[in-house]
């Protein structure tokens, strides 16, 4: 019944009779003109710094050489895109990027939602605030610091992980985690979750704060315990927030990162540590092949845009919240 009541807000039934959709929205914009003027500087900023540089995409269709007039460059069509998709190295970095991004996405969502549910059940306000503050502080650390912490924790010399595993009898000799490719994706995923779990938790806690307390009272009358309330009341109530954040993060699935892979990676784990961004730096910019680097960037942007529309369309078909 709740979905049926909300459905009219998703169509044009709320528009007054005799008024067109365009006219209705123009009148709304006029009534909110102060907000429109306030947003105008940000629109200009985005237009200049986000959309203005897109003319540089033309380099992907040229053999671009610095020092020559832009329109005097040699035009090569889709040659650089053909080079990308026939290069085994690029196909390998796509695999690495997708794997690390999906692992980080899964761990990030599960960790943030789980921590938010647990904090929401705490009744000691002071302890709750301390845990929340401690958990989101790593978000403000640079990846340089985070990778240094990770390297020390996993070190073969007095690293806490190796020390504990040795003391517990799980291993006989310390493991060199940064020399074994099978550990690298897990290290990246867990490090990303540790860094961002607190920040994601804040969003879910804010969503939980808007849940009607009468829903919990009704669940208590029906004999529901804490875990049953989490499952039947809290999670369904924050589902719109989860869907919106999932759509946004799906668009970033090819942005697995650069710093952590670049700083923790080495020749021994190169086959699993290189991402698209590292490929752009290593085989594009460092070699002066700016056209190839631009083509790889266009590929990332187009795929991200397509994924956002697909995820948004799926959410729409299921009657869930969506971006557009």
C-alpha positions as CSV (number, residue, x, y, z in Angstrom):
1,X,0.0,0.0,0.0
2,X,2.9,2.4,0.8
3,X,4.2,2.1,-2.7
4,X,0.8,2.8,-4.3
5,X,0.5,5.9,-2.2
6,X,3.9,7.2,-3.3
7,X,3.4,6.4,-6.9
8,X,1.5,9.6,-7.9
9,X,4.6,11.7,-7.1
10,X,6.5,9.8,-9.8
11,X,4.1,10.8,-12.7
12,X,2.3,13.9,-13.8
13,X,-0.9,13.5,-11.8
14,X,0.3,16.2,-9.3
15,X,0.2,18.8,-12.1
16,X,-2.9,21.1,-11.8
17,X,-5.5,20.6,-14.5
18,X,-5.2,22.8,-17.5
19,X,-1.4,23.4,-17.0
20,X,1.3,21.8,-19.1
21,X,4.3,20.0,-17.6
22,X,6.6,22.8,-18.9
23,X,4.5,25.6,-17.6
24,X,4.2,23.9,-14.2
25,X,8.0,23.5,-13.8
26,X,8.6,27.1,-15.1
27,X,6.3,28.4,-12.4
28,X,8.1,26.3,-9.8
29,X,11.5,27.7,-10.9
30,X,10.1,31.2,-10.7
31,X,8.9,30.6,-7.1
32,X,12.3,29.3,-6.2
33,X,14.4,31.9,-8.1
34,X,16.5,32.7,-5.0
35,X,17.7,29.1,-4.9
36,X,18.3,29.2,-8.7
37,X,20.5,32.3,-8.4
38,X,22.4,30.7,-5.5
39,X,23.2,27.6,-7.6
40,X,24.2,29.7,-10.6
41,X,27.9,30.1,-9.6
42,X,28.3,26.4,-9.1
43,X,26.8,25.7,-12.5
44,X,29.3,28.1,-14.0
45,X,32.1,26.4,-12.1
46,X,31.1,23.0,-13.3
47,X,30.7,24.2,-16.9
48,X,34.2,25.7,-16.9
49,X,36.2,23.0,-15.1
50,X,34.2,19.9,-15.9
51,X,32.8,20.3,-19.3
52,X,35.1,23.0,-20.8
53,X,38.2,20.6,-21.0
54,X,36.2,18.0,-22.9
55,X,37.5,19.5,-26.2
56,X,40.7,17.8,-25.3
57,X,39.0,14.5,-26.2
58,X,39.9,15.2,-29.8
59,X,43.4,14.1,-29.0
60,X,42.2,10.5,-28.9
61,X,41.5,10.8,-32.6
62,X,44.9,12.3,-33.4
63,X,48.6,11.4,-33.2
64,X,49.0,14.3,-30.9
65,X,52.4,16.0,-30.6
66,X,53.0,18.9,-28.4
67,X,54.2,22.1,-30.0
68,X,52.1,21.7,-33.1
69,X,48.8,23.5,-33.7
70,X,45.8,21.5,-32.5
71,X,44.1,21.4,-35.9
72,X,47.4,20.7,-37.7
73,X,47.8,17.3,-35.8
74,X,47.6,14.1,-37.8
75,X,44.1,12.7,-37.6
76,X,44.0,8.9,-37.2
77,X,40.3,8.1,-36.4
78,X,39.8,5.2,-34.1
79,X,43.3,3.8,-34.3
80,X,44.1,4.4,-30.7
81,X,40.9,2.7,-29.5
82,X,41.8,-0.3,-31.7
83,X,45.2,-0.4,-30.1
84,X,43.7,-0.4,-26.6
85,X,41.3,-3.2,-27.2
86,X,43.8,-5.4,-28.9
87,X,46.5,-4.9,-26.3
88,X,46.6,-7.8,-23.7
89,X,48.0,-5.4,-21.1
90,X,45.0,-3.1,-21.3
91,X,42.5,-6.0,-21.1
92,X,44.4,-7.2,-18.0
93,X,44.2,-3.8,-16.3
94,X,40.5,-3.7,-17.0
95,X,40.1,-7.1,-15.2
96,X,42.2,-5.8,-12.3
97,X,40.2,-2.5,-12.1
98,X,36.8,-4.3,-12.2
99,X,37.9,-6.9,-9.6
100,X,39.3,-4.4,-7.1
101,X,36.4,-2.0,-7.6
102,X,33.8,-4.6,-7.1
103,X,35.5,-6.0,-4.0
104,X,35.8,-2.5,-2.5
105,X,32.2,-1.7,-3.4
106,X,30.9,-4.9,-1.7
107,X,33.0,-4.5,1.4
108,X,32.2,-0.8,1.6
109,X,28.4,-1.3,1.4
110,X,28.3,-4.2,3.8
111,X,30.6,-2.7,6.3
112,X,29.0,0.8,6.3
113,X,25.5,-0.6,6.6
114,X,26.5,-3.1,9.3
115,X,28.3,-0.5,11.4
116,X,25.4,1.9,11.0
117,X,22.9,-0.7,12.2
118,X,25.0,-1.5,15.2
119,X,25.6,2.2,16.1
120,X,21.9,2.9,15.7
121,X,21.1,0.3,18.4
122,X,23.5,1.8,20.9
123,X,21.9,3.6,23.8
124,X,25.0,5.1,25.3
125,X,25.2,8.4,23.3
126,X,28.8,9.3,24.4
127,X,30.2,5.9,23.4
128,X,28.2,6.0,20.1
129,X,29.7,9.4,19.3
130,X,33.2,8.2,20.1
131,X,33.0,5.1,17.9
132,X,31.5,7.2,15.1
133,X,34.2,9.8,15.3
134,X,37.0,7.2,15.4
135,X,35.6,5.3,12.5
136,X,35.3,8.2,10.1
137,X,38.6,9.9,10.9
138,X,40.6,7.7,8.4
139,X,38.5,9.2,5.6
140,X,40.5,12.4,6.1
141,X,43.9,10.7,5.9
142,X,45.8,10.7,2.6
143,X,46.5,7.4,0.8
144,X,50.2,8.1,1.5
145,X,49.6,7.7,5.2
146,X,47.1,4.8,4.8
147,X,49.4,2.8,2.7
148,X,52.2,3.4,5.2
149,X,50.0,2.1,8.0
150,X,49.0,-0.9,5.9
151,X,52.7,-1.7,5.0
152,X,53.6,-1.6,8.7
153,X,50.6,-3.8,9.8
154,X,51.4,-6.4,7.1
155,X,55.2,-6.2,7.5
156,X,57.2,-9.4,7.8
157,X,59.2,-7.7,10.5
158,X,57.1,-7.2,13.6
159,X,53.9,-6.6,11.6
160,X,51.0,-7.1,13.9
161,X,49.2,-9.5,11.5
162,X,52.2,-11.8,11.0
163,X,53.0,-11.6,14.8
164,X,49.4,-12.6,15.8
165,X,49.2,-15.4,13.2
166,X,52.6,-16.8,14.4
167,X,51.6,-16.6,18.0
168,X,48.3,-18.4,17.3
169,X,50.2,-21.1,15.4
170,X,48.4,-20.4,12.1
171,X,51.7,-19.9,10.2
172,X,55.3,-21.0,10.9
173,X,57.1,-18.1,9.1
174,X,55.9,-14.6,8.3
175,X,54.0,-14.1,5.0
176,X,55.3,-11.5,2.6
177,X,51.8,-10.2,1.6
178,X,53.2,-7.8,-0.9
179,X,55.0,-10.5,-2.8
180,X,52.0,-12.8,-3.3
181,X,49.6,-11.7,-6.1
182,X,46.7,-13.7,-4.5
183,X,46.6,-11.3,-1.5
184,X,46.7,-8.0,-3.3
185,X,43.1,-7.5,-4.2
186,X,42.0,-8.4,-0.7
187,X,44.5,-5.9,0.8
188,X,43.1,-3.2,-1.4
189,X,39.5,-4.0,-0.6
190,X,40.0,-4.1,3.2
191,X,42.2,-1.0,3.2
192,X,39.5,0.9,1.2
193,X,36.8,-0.3,3.6
194,X,38.8,0.7,6.7
195,X,39.4,4.2,5.2
196,X,35.8,4.9,4.1
197,X,33.5,2.8,6.4
198,X,33.0,5.6,8.8
199,X,32.1,8.2,6.2
200,X,29.5,5.8,4.6
201,X,28.1,5.1,8.1
202,X,27.3,8.8,8.6
203,X,25.0,8.8,5.6
204,X,23.1,5.7,6.7
205,X,22.8,7.0,10.3
206,X,21.3,10.2,9.0
207,X,18.8,8.2,7.0
208,X,17.9,6.0,10.0
209,X,17.3,9.2,12.1
210,X,14.3,10.0,9.9
211,X,12.5,6.6,10.5
212,X,9.2,7.0,12.2
213,X,9.6,5.7,15.8
214,X,6.0,4.3,15.7
215,X,7.3,1.6,13.3
216,X,9.6,0.3,16.0
217,X,6.8,0.5,18.6
218,X,4.5,-1.5,16.3
219,X,7.2,-4.1,15.8
220,X,7.8,-4.4,19.6
221,X,4.1,-4.9,20.1
222,X,4.3,-7.8,17.6
223,X,7.1,-9.3,19.6
224,X,10.0,-8.4,17.3
225,X,13.4,-8.3,18.9
226,X,16.3,-6.0,17.9
227,X,17.6,-8.1,15.0
228,X,14.0,-8.5,13.7
229,X,13.5,-4.8,13.9
230,X,16.7,-4.2,11.9
231,X,15.6,-6.6,9.2
232,X,11.9,-5.6,8.9
233,X,12.0,-1.9,9.9
234,X,15.4,-0.3,9.6
235,X,16.7,-1.9,6.4
236,X,13.5,-1.4,4.3
237,X,13.3,2.2,5.6
238,X,16.8,3.1,4.4
239,X,16.5,1.1,1.1
240,X,16.0,4.3,-1.0
241,X,19.3,5.7,0.3
242,X,21.0,2.4,-0.4
243,X,19.7,2.3,-4.0
244,X,20.8,5.9,-4.7
245,X,24.3,5.4,-3.3
246,X,24.6,2.1,-5.2
247,X,23.7,3.8,-8.5
248,X,26.3,6.5,-7.9
249,X,29.0,4.0,-7.0
250,X,28.2,1.8,-10.0
251,X,29.2,4.7,-12.1
252,X,32.6,4.7,-10.4
253,X,33.2,1.0,-11.0
254,X,36.2,1.8,-13.3
255,X,37.6,4.2,-10.7
256,X,39.3,1.5,-8.6
257,X,41.9,4.0,-7.5
258,X,45.5,5.0,-8.3
259,X,47.3,5.8,-5.2
260,X,46.9,2.6,-3.2
261,X,47.7,0.4,-6.1
262,X,50.7,2.5,-7.2
263,X,52.1,2.8,-3.7
264,X,51.6,-0.9,-2.6
265,X,52.3,-2.4,-6.0
266,X,55.7,-3.7,-7.1
267,X,57.1,-5.9,-9.9
268,X,56.1,-9.1,-8.1
269,X,52.4,-8.2,-8.1
270,X,52.3,-6.1,-11.2
271,X,50.0,-8.4,-13.1
272,X,47.2,-7.9,-10.5
273,X,48.0,-4.4,-9.2
274,X,47.9,-2.2,-12.4
275,X,44.6,-0.3,-13.0
276,X,43.5,1.8,-15.9
277,X,44.8,4.9,-14.2
278,X,48.3,3.4,-13.8
279,X,48.1,2.2,-17.4
280,X,47.4,5.7,-18.5
281,X,50.4,7.0,-16.6
282,X,52.8,4.2,-17.5
283,X,52.0,3.6,-21.1
284,X,50.5,6.9,-22.1
285,X,51.8,10.0,-20.3
286,X,55.3,8.7,-19.4
287,X,55.9,7.6,-23.0
288,X,54.5,10.8,-24.4
289,X,51.6,9.0,-26.0
290,X,48.9,11.5,-24.9
291,X,46.4,10.3,-27.5
292,X,46.4,6.7,-26.1
293,X,46.0,8.1,-22.6
294,X,43.1,10.2,-23.7
295,X,41.4,7.3,-25.5
296,X,41.7,5.3,-22.2
297,X,40.1,8.2,-20.3
298,X,37.2,8.4,-22.8
299,X,36.6,4.6,-22.4
300,X,36.3,5.1,-18.7
301,X,33.9,8.0,-18.9
302,X,31.7,6.3,-21.5
303,X,31.5,3.0,-19.6
304,X,30.7,4.9,-16.3
305,X,27.9,6.9,-18.0
306,X,26.4,3.8,-19.5
307,X,26.5,1.9,-16.2
308,X,24.8,4.8,-14.4
309,X,21.9,4.8,-17.0
310,X,21.6,1.0,-16.8
311,X,21.5,1.0,-13.0
312,X,19.1,3.9,-13.0
313,X,16.9,2.0,-15.5
314,X,16.9,-1.2,-13.4
315,X,15.9,0.8,-10.3
316,X,13.1,2.5,-12.3
317,X,11.8,-0.8,-13.6
318,X,11.7,-2.2,-10.0
319,X,9.9,0.9,-8.7
320,X,12.8,1.9,-6.5
321,X,14.4,5.3,-6.0
322,X,16.5,6.6,-8.8
323,X,18.6,9.6,-9.8
324,X,16.6,10.7,-12.9
